[in-house]
């Protein structure tokens, strides 16, 4: 890549070129005047020799014709010098003016949102740096525009998913309520069964709305946290009892392997429960009917690793790289059969990141999926 010049260097070179050209033109004019004088004026050669002797102080000579010749030569020389300077300066400034016009056009295109153009490079370093800065702005604006378009598409997908996922429990609730109103559920036992179904459907709706609320806070960067020192042993034991009941209600087996002792982390209890709820819920959704779900925790490298394992269908290696993307679902065919908006793991990652932890998944198709959450343990000297 050729070395870039500077505007100052270009200007100095242009000035020196002007001076050199002016001197050459001046010498050429003087020589031409002398030749013309020698040819046109009688005894012109002798007159010039006497004039040179006069200029060097060897003779005192004052011919009247000498004054006219010198004046005319000086005027012609000045005019030619001015002309050369104007031409060179015009050539130099025209390049800068052309570059500025291109910069102005680029700025107008950026202002109007037209981002599909290429900003040129320039041999002058200052102009090239400005061009590269504009090009960087263009590329950044183009990336932002693409991200906004993708976000708009994702919002449309979110609305479609929510409308579909909400329609199912609403339809079920409406049907069972009408059954109670029409005395189809004639016995107290059947009425209670209907009410239990309505309650479960409302819980599904509540979870969908909570997902939407959490995602709005996550997207706007306004998710609020209330951090405190949390002893994970009783916290996880309480969750394990809750999960065991929920999993067994789904016809699956739940096993927990939790450590004894005290393991303290700095966490938001509600947000951390939100993460584990989602992982267990996913294990129930995508686990094998009648299968097993394992919930465990163990200390590892200054932190506590939580693990939720199922023996379901698993996730393909290609999809595993995108499971934490917003609105992503590993199997598009599940959209109609499994409720959800594809936001759960994206929100989980945001929450775990805010706890200075890590979350990741491993999976084998046909074998199941393992979800891991690493939380740094609170050092004893930092505890109150």
C-alpha positions as CSV (number, residue, x, y, z in Angstrom):
1,X,0.0,0.0,0.0
2,X,1.5,3.3,-1.0
3,X,2.4,5.8,1.7
4,X,-0.1,8.5,2.3
5,X,1.0,12.1,1.8
6,X,-0.3,15.1,3.9
7,X,-2.1,18.2,2.8
8,X,0.7,20.3,4.2
9,X,3.3,18.3,2.2
10,X,1.2,18.6,-0.9
11,X,0.9,22.4,-0.4
12,X,4.7,22.7,0.2
13,X,5.4,20.7,-2.9
14,X,3.0,22.8,-4.9
15,X,4.7,26.0,-3.7
16,X,8.1,24.7,-4.5
17,X,6.9,23.6,-7.9
18,X,5.4,27.0,-8.5
19,X,8.8,28.6,-7.7
20,X,10.7,26.2,-9.8
21,X,8.3,26.7,-12.8
22,X,8.4,30.5,-12.3
23,X,12.2,30.5,-12.3
24,X,12.3,28.4,-15.4
25,X,9.7,30.5,-17.1
26,X,11.5,33.7,-16.1
27,X,14.8,32.4,-17.5
28,X,13.1,31.3,-20.7
29,X,11.5,34.8,-21.0
30,X,14.8,36.6,-20.5
31,X,16.6,34.4,-23.0
32,X,13.8,34.9,-25.5
33,X,13.8,38.7,-25.0
34,X,17.6,38.7,-25.4
35,X,17.5,36.7,-28.6
36,X,14.7,38.9,-30.0
37,X,16.6,42.0,-29.0
38,X,19.8,40.8,-30.6
39,X,18.0,40.0,-33.8
40,X,15.7,43.1,-34.1
41,X,17.9,45.9,-32.7
42,X,21.0,47.1,-34.6
43,X,24.1,46.5,-32.6
44,X,21.8,44.6,-30.1
45,X,24.5,42.2,-29.2
46,X,26.9,44.9,-28.3
47,X,24.2,46.7,-26.4
48,X,23.5,43.6,-24.3
49,X,27.1,43.1,-23.6
50,X,27.4,46.7,-22.5
51,X,24.3,46.3,-20.3
52,X,25.7,43.2,-18.7
53,X,28.9,45.2,-18.0
54,X,26.8,47.9,-16.5
55,X,24.9,45.5,-14.2
56,X,28.2,44.1,-12.9
57,X,29.6,47.6,-12.4
58,X,32.4,47.5,-14.9
59,X,31.1,50.4,-16.9
60,X,28.6,53.1,-16.3
61,X,26.2,52.9,-19.2
62,X,22.7,54.4,-19.4
63,X,21.1,53.8,-22.7
64,X,17.5,54.8,-23.0
65,X,16.5,51.6,-24.7
66,X,17.7,49.5,-21.8
67,X,15.0,50.8,-19.5
68,X,12.2,49.9,-21.8
69,X,13.6,46.4,-22.4
70,X,14.0,45.7,-18.6
71,X,10.5,47.0,-17.9
72,X,8.9,44.9,-20.6
73,X,10.8,41.9,-19.5
74,X,9.8,42.4,-15.9
75,X,6.1,42.8,-16.8
76,X,6.2,39.7,-18.9
77,X,7.9,37.7,-16.3
78,X,5.4,38.8,-13.6
79,X,2.5,37.9,-15.8
80,X,3.9,34.5,-16.6
81,X,4.7,33.8,-12.9
82,X,1.2,34.7,-11.9
83,X,-0.3,32.6,-14.6
84,X,1.8,29.5,-13.6
85,X,0.9,30.0,-9.9
86,X,-2.8,30.3,-10.7
87,X,-2.7,27.1,-12.9
88,X,-0.8,25.1,-10.2
89,X,-3.0,26.4,-7.4
90,X,-6.1,25.7,-9.3
91,X,-5.0,22.2,-10.0
92,X,-4.2,21.7,-6.3
93,X,-7.4,23.2,-5.0
94,X,-9.6,21.4,-7.5
95,X,-8.5,18.0,-6.1
96,X,-9.5,19.2,-2.6
97,X,-12.7,20.7,-3.8
98,X,-13.6,17.4,-5.6
99,X,-12.9,15.4,-2.4
100,X,-15.0,17.8,-0.3
101,X,-17.9,17.4,-2.8
102,X,-17.7,13.6,-2.4
103,X,-17.7,14.0,1.4
104,X,-20.7,16.2,1.2
105,X,-22.5,13.7,-1.0
106,X,-21.6,11.0,1.4
107,X,-22.9,13.0,4.3
108,X,-26.2,13.7,2.4
109,X,-26.6,10.0,1.7
110,X,-26.0,9.1,5.3
111,X,-28.5,11.7,6.4
112,X,-31.1,10.4,4.0
113,X,-30.5,6.8,5.0
114,X,-28.9,5.7,1.8
115,X,-26.1,3.4,3.0
116,X,-25.3,1.3,-0.1
117,X,-22.3,3.2,-1.4
118,X,-18.5,3.0,-1.2
119,X,-16.4,5.9,0.0
120,X,-13.2,6.3,-2.0
121,X,-9.7,6.4,-0.7
122,X,-7.3,9.3,-1.3
123,X,-3.5,9.6,-1.5
124,X,-3.5,12.5,1.0
125,X,-3.4,11.2,4.5
126,X,-5.9,13.7,6.0
127,X,-8.4,13.2,3.3
128,X,-8.0,9.5,3.5
129,X,-8.5,9.5,7.3
130,X,-11.7,11.5,6.9
131,X,-12.9,9.1,4.2
132,X,-12.2,6.1,6.4
133,X,-14.0,7.7,9.3
134,X,-17.1,8.3,7.1
135,X,-16.8,4.7,5.9
136,X,-16.7,3.5,9.4
137,X,-19.8,5.5,10.2
138,X,-21.6,4.2,7.1
139,X,-20.8,0.6,8.0
140,X,-21.9,1.1,11.6
141,X,-25.2,2.7,10.5
142,X,-25.7,-0.1,8.0
143,X,-25.2,-2.7,10.7
144,X,-27.5,-0.8,13.0
145,X,-30.2,-0.6,10.3
146,X,-29.8,-4.4,9.7
147,X,-30.1,-5.1,13.4
148,X,-33.2,-2.9,13.7
149,X,-34.8,-4.7,10.7
150,X,-34.0,-8.0,12.4
151,X,-35.4,-6.7,15.7
152,X,-38.6,-5.6,13.9
153,X,-39.0,-9.0,12.4
154,X,-38.4,-10.6,15.7
155,X,-41.1,-8.4,17.3
156,X,-43.5,-9.5,14.6
157,X,-42.6,-13.1,15.3
158,X,-43.1,-12.5,19.0
159,X,-46.6,-11.1,18.5
160,X,-47.4,-14.1,16.3
161,X,-46.1,-16.5,18.9
162,X,-47.9,-14.8,21.8
163,X,-51.2,-14.5,19.9
164,X,-51.0,-18.2,19.1
165,X,-49.8,-19.3,22.6
166,X,-52.4,-17.2,24.3
167,X,-55.2,-18.3,22.1
168,X,-54.9,-21.9,23.2
169,X,-55.4,-21.4,27.0
170,X,-58.0,-18.7,26.4
171,X,-60.0,-21.1,24.3
172,X,-59.7,-23.8,26.8
173,X,-60.7,-21.5,29.7
174,X,-63.7,-20.3,27.8
175,X,-64.8,-23.8,27.0
176,X,-64.5,-25.1,30.6
177,X,-66.2,-22.0,32.0
178,X,-69.1,-22.5,29.6
179,X,-69.2,-26.1,30.7
180,X,-69.7,-25.0,34.3
181,X,-72.2,-22.4,33.3
182,X,-74.2,-24.9,31.2
183,X,-74.2,-27.4,34.1
184,X,-72.2,-29.9,32.1
185,X,-70.0,-30.3,35.1
186,X,-72.9,-31.4,37.3
187,X,-71.0,-33.0,40.1
188,X,-68.7,-31.2,42.6
189,X,-65.8,-33.5,41.5
190,X,-66.2,-32.6,37.9
191,X,-66.6,-28.9,38.7
192,X,-63.4,-29.1,40.7
193,X,-61.7,-30.8,37.8
194,X,-62.8,-28.1,35.4
195,X,-61.6,-25.4,37.8
196,X,-58.2,-27.1,38.2
197,X,-57.9,-27.1,34.4
198,X,-58.9,-23.4,34.2
199,X,-56.3,-22.6,37.0
200,X,-53.5,-24.4,35.1
201,X,-54.4,-22.6,31.9
202,X,-54.3,-19.2,33.7
203,X,-50.8,-20.2,35.0
204,X,-49.7,-20.8,31.4
205,X,-51.0,-17.4,30.5
206,X,-49.3,-15.8,33.5
207,X,-46.0,-17.3,32.5
208,X,-46.4,-16.0,28.9
209,X,-47.2,-12.5,30.1
210,X,-44.3,-12.7,32.5
211,X,-42.0,-13.7,29.7
212,X,-43.1,-10.7,27.7
213,X,-42.6,-8.4,30.6
214,X,-39.1,-9.8,31.4
215,X,-38.1,-9.6,27.7
216,X,-39.3,-5.9,27.6
217,X,-37.1,-5.1,30.6
218,X,-34.2,-7.2,29.1
219,X,-34.5,-5.5,25.7
220,X,-34.6,-2.0,27.2
221,X,-31.9,-2.7,29.7
222,X,-34.2,-1.9,32.6
223,X,-34.3,-5.2,34.4
224,X,-34.2,-4.5,38.1
225,X,-32.2,-6.7,40.6
226,X,-32.2,-6.9,44.3
227,X,-28.9,-8.7,45.2
228,X,-28.3,-10.2,48.6
229,X,-26.3,-13.0,50.1
230,X,-28.1,-16.2,49.5
231,X,-27.3,-19.6,51.2
232,X,-27.9,-21.9,48.3
233,X,-28.4,-25.1,50.3
234,X,-31.9,-24.3,51.7
235,X,-32.7,-22.2,48.6
236,X,-32.1,-25.2,46.3
237,X,-33.8,-27.7,48.7
238,X,-37.0,-25.6,48.6
239,X,-36.9,-25.4,44.8
240,X,-36.3,-29.2,44.6
241,X,-39.4,-29.9,46.6
242,X,-41.5,-27.6,44.3
243,X,-40.0,-29.0,41.1
244,X,-40.6,-32.6,42.3
245,X,-44.3,-31.9,42.7
246,X,-44.6,-30.1,39.3
247,X,-42.6,-32.8,37.4
248,X,-44.6,-35.7,38.9
249,X,-47.8,-33.9,37.9
250,X,-46.4,-34.1,34.3
251,X,-46.0,-37.9,34.6
252,X,-42.2,-37.8,34.9
253,X,-39.7,-38.7,37.5
254,X,-37.7,-36.1,39.4
255,X,-34.4,-36.7,41.2
256,X,-32.3,-34.2,43.1
257,X,-28.7,-34.5,44.3
258,X,-27.9,-31.4,46.3
259,X,-24.8,-30.8,48.4
260,X,-24.8,-30.3,52.2
261,X,-23.0,-27.5,53.9
262,X,-23.1,-23.8,53.3
263,X,-22.6,-22.3,49.8
264,X,-23.2,-18.5,49.6
265,X,-23.6,-16.5,46.5
266,X,-24.6,-12.9,45.8
267,X,-27.9,-13.2,43.9
268,X,-31.4,-12.0,43.3
269,X,-33.5,-14.8,44.7
270,X,-36.5,-14.1,42.4
271,X,-34.4,-13.8,39.2
272,X,-32.3,-16.9,40.0
273,X,-35.5,-18.9,40.6
274,X,-36.7,-17.5,37.3
275,X,-33.6,-19.1,35.6
276,X,-34.1,-22.5,37.2
277,X,-37.8,-22.5,36.7
278,X,-37.2,-22.1,33.0
279,X,-34.6,-24.8,32.8
280,X,-36.8,-27.3,34.6
281,X,-39.8,-26.2,32.5
282,X,-37.9,-26.8,29.3
283,X,-36.8,-30.3,30.6
284,X,-40.5,-31.1,31.2
285,X,-41.6,-29.7,27.8
286,X,-38.9,-31.5,25.7
287,X,-38.2,-34.5,27.9
288,X,-39.3,-38.0,27.0
289,X,-42.9,-38.8,28.2
290,X,-42.5,-40.7,31.5
291,X,-38.8,-39.9,31.5
292,X,-36.5,-38.6,34.2
293,X,-35.3,-35.1,35.2
294,X,-32.2,-34.7,37.4
295,X,-31.5,-31.6,39.4
296,X,-28.0,-31.3,41.0
297,X,-25.4,-28.9,42.3
298,X,-21.7,-29.2,43.1
299,X,-18.8,-26.9,43.9
300,X,-16.3,-26.3,41.1
301,X,-13.4,-23.9,40.8
302,X,-14.6,-21.3,43.3
303,X,-18.2,-21.5,42.2
304,X,-21.4,-23.6,42.4
305,X,-22.5,-25.4,39.2
306,X,-26.2,-26.2,39.0
307,X,-27.3,-28.8,36.5
308,X,-30.7,-29.8,35.0
309,X,-30.7,-32.9,32.9
310,X,-33.4,-34.6,30.9
311,X,-33.5,-37.7,28.7
312,X,-35.5,-36.3,25.9
313,X,-35.1,-35.8,22.2
314,X,-32.0,-33.6,22.5
315,X,-30.9,-30.7,20.3
316,X,-28.9,-30.8,17.1
317,X,-25.4,-29.4,17.1
318,X,-26.5,-26.7,14.6
319,X,-29.4,-25.5,16.8
320,X,-27.3,-25.7,20.0
321,X,-25.3,-22.6,18.9
322,X,-28.5,-20.6,18.7
323,X,-30.6,-21.7,21.8
324,X,-29.8,-18.5,23.6
325,X,-30.9,-16.2,20.7
326,X,-34.1,-14.4,21.2
327,X,-37.2,-16.1,19.7
328,X,-35.2,-19.1,18.7
329,X,-36.8,-22.6,18.9
330,X,-34.8,-25.7,18.2
331,X,-37.6,-27.4,16.4
332,X,-40.0,-25.2,14.4
333,X,-42.5,-28.1,14.3
334,X,-42.9,-27.6,18.1
335,X,-44.3,-24.1,17.7
336,X,-47.8,-25.4,17.4
337,X,-47.5,-28.1,20.0
338,X,-45.4,-26.6,22.7
339,X,-46.2,-23.2,24.2
340,X,-43.5,-20.6,24.5
341,X,-42.1,-17.5,22.8
342,X,-38.5,-18.5,22.4
343,X,-37.4,-15.9,24.9
344,X,-36.8,-18.0,28.0
345,X,-33.1,-18.9,27.5
346,X,-32.3,-15.4,26.2
347,X,-33.7,-13.9,29.4
348,X,-31.9,-16.6,31.5
349,X,-28.5,-15.7,29.9
350,X,-29.1,-12.0,30.7
351,X,-29.9,-12.8,34.3
352,X,-26.9,-15.1,34.8
353,X,-24.6,-12.6,33.1
354,X,-25.8,-10.0,35.6
355,X,-24.8,-12.4,38.4
356,X,-21.3,-12.7,36.9
357,X,-22.0,-16.3,36.1
358,X,-22.2,-18.5,33.1
359,X,-24.9,-20.6,31.5
360,X,-24.5,-23.2,28.8
361,X,-26.1,-26.3,27.3
362,X,-24.8,-29.7,26.1
363,X,-27.0,-32.1,24.2
364,X,-27.0,-35.3,22.2
365,X,-29.8,-36.1,19.8
366,X,-31.8,-39.0,21.1
367,X,-30.1,-38.9,24.5
368,X,-31.2,-35.7,26.1
369,X,-30.0,-32.2,27.2
370,X,-28.0,-30.9,30.1
371,X,-28.2,-27.3,31.2
372,X,-25.5,-25.8,33.4
373,X,-25.4,-22.6,35.5
374,X,-22.2,-21.5,37.1
375,X,-22.4,-19.0,40.0
376,X,-19.3,-17.6,41.7
377,X,-19.3,-18.3,45.5
378,X,-19.0,-15.4,47.9
379,X,-15.6,-15.4,49.6
380,X,-15.7,-15.6,53.3
381,X,-13.9,-12.3,53.9
382,X,-16.4,-10.5,51.8
383,X,-19.4,-11.7,53.8
384,X,-21.0,-9.6,56.4
